[in-house]
Amino acid sequence: MSMKRGYTIVGFAMYYFTYDPWIGKLLYLEDFFVMNEFRGSGIGSDIFKHLSQIAVKCRCSSMHFLVAEWNEPSIRFYKRRGASDLSTEEGWRLFKIDKEYLCKMAAEE
């Protein structure tokens, strides 16, 4: 991929679509990042607005994402835009099962 002269990548958003049987099609924001020196300049807001437009255009009923508890600046950024914290409001908890345990379960008879 060639870059046009004068352009620099300072942030990105990585997302995909998923489906929840209770609420329908979702845009899942996997990763969202703007370099420190460009934060506060509106770039993150522009990217987030574009993601919202994609979600609406693709008939998503919601956008979901994870935020680390220690990441207060991001939590404030999302809450200012109407995000709900499902861990406190609905009591959802994130779980994972590592490969070791997946293999163990898969091998059970």
C-alpha positions in Angstrom: 0.0 0.0 0.0 1.5 3.3 -1.0 1.1 6.5 1.1 0.3 9.8 -0.5 3.0 12.4 0.3 2.0 14.6 3.2 -0.3 12.1 4.9 0.5 10.3 8.1 -1.5 7.7 10.0 -2.1 9.0 13.5 -5.0 6.7 14.6 -7.1 3.8 13.6 -10.3 1.8 14.4 -10.6 -1.9 13.9 -14.2 -3.3 13.9 -16.4 -6.1 12.7 -20.0 -7.0 12.7 -21.6 -9.5 15.0 -25.0 -10.6 16.1 -26.7 -10.8 19.4 -30.0 -12.8 19.5 -31.5 -10.3 22.0 -30.6 -7.0 20.3 -29.7 -7.9 16.7 -26.8 -6.8 14.6 -23.9 -5.1 16.3 -20.8 -3.2 15.3 -18.1 -4.5 17.6 -15.2 -2.0 18.0 -12.2 -4.3 18.6 -9.5 -1.6 18.8 -9.5 2.2 18.6 -6.4 4.3 19.0 -5.2 7.8 18.4 -1.5 8.7 19.1 -1.0 10.7 22.2 0.2 13.9 20.5 -2.9 14.0 18.4 -5.5 13.4 21.2 -7.8 16.4 21.9 -7.6 17.6 18.3 -10.9 16.0 17.2 -9.4 13.1 15.3 -10.9 10.5 17.7 -14.3 12.2 17.5 -14.2 12.2 13.7 -13.3 8.5 13.6 -16.0 7.6 16.2 -18.6 9.6 14.2 -17.6 7.7 11.0 -18.0 4.4 12.9 -21.5 5.6 14.1 -22.4 6.3 10.5 -21.2 2.9 9.4 -23.3 1.3 12.2 -26.4 3.2 11.2 -26.0 2.5 7.5 -25.5 -1.2 8.1 -28.6 -1.3 10.4 -26.8 -2.1 13.6 -28.8 -1.7 16.8 -25.8 -1.0 18.9 -22.0 -0.6 19.1 -20.1 -2.7 21.7 -16.5 -2.4 22.9 -14.3 -3.1 25.9 -12.5 -0.5 27.9 -9.9 -1.2 30.7 -11.1 0.0 34.1 -7.9 2.1 34.6 -8.4 4.0 31.3 -10.4 6.9 32.7 -9.8 9.3 29.7 -11.3 6.7 27.3 -14.2 6.0 29.6 -15.0 9.7 29.8 -14.7 10.0 25.9 -17.2 7.2 25.4 -19.6 8.3 28.1 -19.7 11.8 26.7 -21.0 10.2 23.5 -23.7 8.2 25.2 -22.0 4.9 26.0 -23.4 2.8 28.8 -21.1 0.8 31.2 -22.7 -2.7 31.0 -20.6 -4.0 33.9 -22.2 -1.6 36.3 -25.6 -1.0 34.7 -26.5 -4.6 33.7 -24.0 -6.6 35.7 -22.2 -8.2 32.7 -18.8 -9.7 33.3 -16.2 -10.6 30.6 -14.9 -14.2 30.8 -12.3 -16.1 28.8 -11.3 -19.7 28.4 -7.7 -20.2 27.4 -6.6 -22.6 24.7 -5.4 -25.2 27.3 -8.9 -25.5 28.7 -10.5 -25.4 25.3 -8.3 -28.4 24.2 -9.1 -30.2 27.4 -12.9 -29.8 26.9 -12.7 -30.7 23.2 -10.9 -33.9 24.0 -13.4 -35.1 26.6 -15.5 -38.1 25.8 
